[in-house]
Amino acid sequence: MKLSISPTAPPADVSRTRRERLHSVAGLVCCVTSSVVAAACFLPHQSLWNDEATQMSGLRLSPIGVVLWLTNRIDHDFGVPDDRMPPISYWAGWAWSKAFGLEEVPLRWLGVACVAAATALVFDSARRGWGLASAWAAGLLFALSPNVAVQAVEIRAYPLLILASACIFACLVRFLIAEEPGRTRWLIGLTASGILATYTHFFGLVASGAAFLAALVMTRARRGRIGPVLVAGTVSGLAAMALIPFVFASVGISRSMGAGFREKVAGLGRLAGRLLAHPSMMLHRYVIAATIAGGVLALVGAIARRRTPVTGGLIVALASGATVVAGVHLAQSSFDAASPSYNAWMLPAVALLMASGLASASRTVRIGTALGVAMMIAADIDGIVQLAVHGDAFAHTPHRRIASIVRELGPDRVAIVHEHNSRERWQVYAPIRYEFGKTVPQYLYQGEGADGPRLSSYPDPAKGDEPESRLPEYVIVIQSDSIHAPELVRRLQGPPTAKADGPLAKEFSASERWERVREATFLAFIETHLDVFRRKDAGTIARTPLKEFTPR
């Protein structure tokens, strides 16, 4: 009896290949979608803050004009602080704004798109390096990370830095697994990605240098030719020389933070914690416990595979980059080198490394890594849920809520007075200045004078004091304070706390000329308490009554 086989039936190995491709595409789509959804959960909650006001001001310039501005060749008085940054994020934002507009929400979606692309690169890099199981793990760890989600919606260079870093590590992975004839193109890609990262953010140079060092070390360990790696690294280094004018301009506006050694060490500890966890995950102790335990299990699994080129390369890159960051952070006080935002370049590599143990030859290591990854993904999902529910509290500032009050009262009938001469007032001042310009004047309370409170023009006191009699119908008195994550979480979990009146609020409350019509405390990393006072002699024409709102 003769068996007949249909000519359309594919061989078994072809069917397996097709299934693998289908599973890869499904995993890629799932991870990218998860990334977009996670970022979209937080996007409506993030508020404009100091650095974003500066970025959006600079986006009004042409690509050449922004270079001249960033290198301090041309001064533009936007009314907000100057920037210290390479130009690529401005160029990308400028191009995006031409297509989608120079408004806050469309510009936030640029970052979401960048992080979605980075997620695809992380997934594919893990698949090539260790297989589909590691790809799913790395893709979801990266896509659902609250640290990635909050950076994705920033109108700054950070989402682009994450994308450039993902490109760097994608090229590094492909270089480490490629055979000798095909490694040149990945060295070229690594060089191009390093230059992209370097001109996106100064810390992109750290990411690029760490990746080249990893390529060099692993090539040497495999007895390969290190000459091409040295040439590519030299080209990348020479290309970075054009950053010098931007560096000098940055140094010119840097100011000492005055941090001591203990504070710097604590900053390094916070950075280490932020590579896996986010403050939104601190609301439940079991979530943080799961993150720590899961991270330990996954890290043990990664170390168990340290002899493989890809895993070893990632360990070298992260260790060398972290060493440079720690050294710079401890050696100077002009900027916070341990800032989690500056070091967002590590996030793609961390996700890749944590997933590598799933490809171990040891069944025990694979099970331990799978358990660790599952625990971290569950903790990440809880963090994203908290960002969706309590996102306003995890925003930089409460500007969106302050701005809604200003618009409700009428910008031409409002003045802002900052009660305290603290650094945090800039975080409130700059977004208001960007959105409302000089229509909403801002003042700094200087104490009680002979004729009433002394209010100097802010931020330029040289313009003179403003008499109380010339203030508009409404005055919003603001107290702003920076709070760290543990304190923010404690306040979010507890009942609302009453904020004592500041000196100016007390003066206005005791005055016969003013009446308090609103009081609220807005919880964010820049906590803001405001009192709205209305001049009693402002007339009888009233607008719609002020809406009631929850204070937090």
Salt bridges, closest charged atoms under 4 A:
GLU52 OE2 - ARG108 NH1 2.77
ASP83 OD2 - ARG156 NH1 2.96
GLU104 OE2 - ARG108 NH2 2.68
ASP124 OD1 - ARG127 NH2 2.85
ASP124 OD2 - ARG128 NE 2.83
ASP124 OD2 - ARG174 NH2 2.33
GLU154 OE2 - HIS396 NE2 2.62
GLU180 OE1 - ARG183 NH1 3.49
GLU180 OE2 - ARG225 NH2 3.53
ASP336 OD1 - HIS329 ND1 3.46
ASP382 OD2 - HIS284 ND1 3.66
ASP392 OD1 - HIS45 ND1 2.94
ASP392 OD1 - ARG400 NH2 2.49
GLU408 OE2 - ARG518 NH2 3.72
GLU435 OE1 - HIS399 NE2 2.76
GLU435 OE2 - ARG407 NH1 2.41
ASP465 OD2 - ARG454 NH2 3.39
GLU466 OE2 - ARG470 NE 3.63
GLU468 OE1 - ARG513 NH2 2.72
GLU473 OE1 - ARG413 NH1 2.76
GLU473 OE2 - ARG534 NE 3.00
ASP481 OD2 - LYS499 NZ 3.39
GLU487 OE2 - ARG490 NH2 2.53
GLU487 OE2 - ARG491 NE 2.71
ASP501 OD2 - ARG516 NH2 2.96
GLU515 OE2 - ARG534 NH1 3.82
GLU519 OE2 - HIS529 NE2 3.39
GLU527 OE1 - ARG491 NH1 2.24
ASP531 OD1 - ARG516 NH1 2.63
ASP531 OD2 - HIS529 NE2 3.28
ASP537 OD1 - ARG535 NE 3.79
